Amino acid sequence: MRVPTLKCSGGCIGFTALLFFVGGLTLQFVIDGVVSKQAQDMLPLKGNDSALFQPWVDHGGYGSPIYNYMYVWNITNPEEYLQGEKPDIEKIGPFVYRMFDWRENVTWSDDDAKENISFTYHNYNVFIPERTSPELDLKAKVYVPNFALQGVLTTVRSALMDRPIVMNAAFEAIRVVLARDKEGILMHRTIDEVMWGFYDPTLLTLIEIAKASGVDVPPSVSSYIGLQSIDTAAFYAQPSTQYSGTTDY
């Protein structure tokens, strides 16, 4: 028996293609609208029962772990660099840490929309040796720029520029302290100290010299040196504030 065939003209094919095209566009707008509506319902932090409140409060401990991969750059020719030559840089890492961060004392603003959230933020990292190459040693020493010292020198110079006699006396006192403690624009410290910090007694002395010279030293200049923040009351003393997302700006 002969099977009947269905023929379609060029106009029929074009209409079908147009129908699929319009249908695809319509479906795309419908999906975008549904996704946008779900996002608008989930993302705002309206209260403790919001969908994303718990992941936001305990970001590091809720769900999948968060890992930080950290590197240190070591100046391998420190003596030549101090004589004016170009530094040779060695990249060391990654050192793998798991990050934990959370928020405490969460409160919403008193307005009906609860537009603002206040909280105390905490953050710390835990070293994960099994994810770090065994060839890497946190106790190895490296040469890195002493940015904290440069900050103190810049602060003193800027504050005492119009009092050259006082400025020269301050810099002479600073020079004596640096020579005594054998410190300079490069630090020779362990990788752990460079990343997570240490309190430098030499820097504390320099800050006291600056204050005695009449320099208003800002709180950002301290005797603590470190590339990464640590979870202490000094770093997280002030509450933070952010928008809750309940109002569409």
C-alpha positions in Angstrom: 0.0 0.0 0.0 1.3 3.4 -0.9 2.0 5.7 2.1 0.6 9.1 1.6 3.0 12.0 1.8 2.4 15.5 3.1 3.8 18.4 1.1 4.5 21.8 2.5 5.1 24.9 0.3 7.7 27.5 1.0 5.1 29.7 2.6 4.1 26.9 5.0 7.7 26.3 6.0 8.2 30.0 6.6 5.1 30.3 8.7 6.2 27.3 10.8 9.6 28.8 11.3 8.0 32.1 12.4 5.7 30.3 14.8 8.7 28.6 16.4 10.6 31.9 16.6 7.7 33.7 18.2 7.1 30.8 20.6 10.8 30.8 21.6 10.8 34.5 22.3 7.6 34.2 24.4 9.0 31.3 26.3 12.2 33.2 27.0 10.3 36.2 28.4 8.1 33.9 30.5 11.1 32.1 32.0 13.0 35.4 32.6 9.9 36.7 34.4 9.6 33.6 36.6 13.3 33.6 37.4 13.2 37.4 38.2 10.2 36.9 40.4 11.9 34.1 42.3 15.0 36.2 42.7 13.0 39.2 44.0 11.3 36.9 46.5 14.5 35.1 47.7 17.3 37.7 47.7 15.9 40.4 50.1 16.8 39.8 53.7 13.4 40.7 55.3 14.0 38.8 58.5 15.4 35.6 60.1 13.0 33.5 58.1 14.3 34.8 54.7 15.4 32.1 52.3 19.1 33.3 52.2 19.4 34.6 55.7 21.2 31.6 57.1 23.8 31.4 54.3 24.4 35.1 54.7 24.8 35.0 58.4 27.1 31.9 58.4 28.8 32.2 55.0 31.8 30.1 55.7 30.1 27.3 57.6 26.9 26.9 55.6 26.9 24.7 52.6 30.1 24.1 50.5 33.4 25.2 52.1 35.2 28.3 50.9 38.9 28.0 50.2 41.4 30.9 49.8 44.6 30.3 47.8 47.3 32.7 49.0 50.7 33.6 47.6 53.7 35.5 48.8 56.2 37.3 46.5 59.8 37.1 47.8 62.6 39.5 46.7 65.5 37.1 46.1 68.2 39.8 45.6 67.6 42.1 48.6 71.1 43.5 48.8 71.2 44.4 45.1 67.7 45.8 45.3 68.7 48.1 48.1 71.6 49.3 45.9 69.1 50.4 43.2 68.9 47.3 41.0 65.7 45.8 39.7 64.2 43.2 42.2 64.1 39.5 41.3 60.7 38.3 42.4 59.9 34.7 43.4 56.2 33.7 43.7 55.6 31.2 46.5 52.3 29.3 47.0 49.5 28.6 47.0 49.0 28.2 50.7 45.4 26.9 51.1 43.1 28.2 53.8 39.5 27.5 54.6 37.6 30.7 55.3 35.0 31.0 58.0 33.0 34.3 58.2 29.9 35.0 60.0 27.7 37.9 61.3 26.5 38.5 64.8 24.1 41.0 66.5 22.0 41.3 63.3 19.4 44.0 63.6 17.1 45.6 61.0 16.2 49.3 60.8 12.9 50.5 62.3 11.3 51.5 59.0 8.5 49.4 57.5 10.7 48.3 54.6 13.6 47.3 56.8 16.0 48.8 54.3 19.1 48.5 56.4 20.8 45.7 58.3 23.4 46.3 61.1 25.7 43.5 62.2 29.2 42.7 63.6 31.3 40.9 61.0 33.9 38.2 61.8 36.3 36.4 59.5 39.2 34.0 60.0 41.1 31.4 58.0 42.2 27.9 58.9 45.3 26.5 57.2 44.6 23.3 55.3 48.0 21.4 55.0 46.5 18.5 53.0 45.6 20.9 50.2 48.9 22.7 50.3 52.1 21.4 48.6 54.4 19.7 51.3 57.3 21.6 49.7 55.8 24.9 51.0 56.8 26.0 54.5 55.0 28.8 56.5 58.1 29.2 58.6 60.4 30.0 55.7 61.7 33.6 55.7 61.2 36.0 52.8 62.1 39.5 51.9 59.1 41.8 51.3 58.6 45.6 51.3 58.0 47.1 54.7 54.8 49.0 53.7 54.0 49.9 57.3 57.4 51.7 57.7 56.8 53.5 54.5 53.4 54.6 55.7 54.9 56.1 58.9 57.6 57.9 56.9 55.0 59.3 54.5 52.8 60.4 57.4 55.6 62.2 59.1 56.8 63.9 55.9 53.3 65.1 55.0 52.5 66.4 58.5 55.8 68.2 59.1 56.5 69.6 55.6 55.9 73.2 56.8 58.2 72.6 59.8 61.5 71.5 58.4 63.5 71.7 61.6 61.0 69.4 63.5 60.8 67.1 60.4 64.6 66.7 60.2 64.8 66.0 64.0 62.1 63.4 63.7 63.8 61.7 60.7 67.1 61.7 62.6 65.5 60.0 65.5 63.8 57.5 63.2 67.2 56.8 61.5 68.8 56.1 64.8 66.1 53.6 65.8 66.2 51.8 62.4 70.0 51.5 62.6 69.7 50.2 66.2 67.1 47.5 65.3 68.6 46.8 61.9 65.3 47.5 60.1 64.7 49.2 56.8 62.4 49.3 53.7 62.6 45.5 53.4 61.4 43.0 56.1 62.9 39.6 56.5 60.1 37.6 58.1 58.4 34.2 58.0 55.7 33.7 55.4 53.2 33.2 58.2 54.1 36.6 59.8 53.9 38.3 56.4 50.5 37.0 55.7 48.9 37.0 59.1 50.8 39.7 60.9 52.9 40.5 63.9 53.4 43.4 66.3 56.6 45.3 65.5 58.2 47.0 68.5 60.4 49.1 66.2 57.4 50.4 64.4 55.7 51.2 67.7 58.8 53.3 68.7 58.6 55.2 65.4 54.9 55.9 65.9 55.7 57.3 69.3 58.4 59.5 67.8 55.9 60.8 65.2 53.4 61.6 67.9 56.0 63.4 70.0 56.8 65.5 67.0 53.3 66.7 66.8 52.1 64.3 64.1 48.4 63.3 64.2 48.9 59.6 63.4 45.7 58.0 62.0 44.4 54.7 63.5 45.2 52.9 60.2 48.9 53.4 61.0 49.7 50.9 63.8 52.5 48.7 65.0 50.7 45.6 63.7 51.9 44.5 60.3 50.1 41.9 58.2 48.7 41.5 54.6 45.6 39.7 55.8 43.1 40.7 58.5 42.7 38.7 61.7 39.6 38.3 63.8 40.2 40.5 66.8 38.2 43.2 68.6 40.6 45.8 67.2 39.7 44.9 63.6 35.9 44.4 64.2 35.1 46.9 66.9 32.6 48.9 64.8 29.3 47.5 63.4 28.8 47.2 59.7 25.7 48.2 57.8 24.3 47.1 54.4 21.1 47.4 52.4 18.6 44.5 52.9 17.4 44.6 49.3 13.8 45.1 50.2 13.6 48.3 48.3 14.3 48.4 44.5 16.5 51.4 43.8 
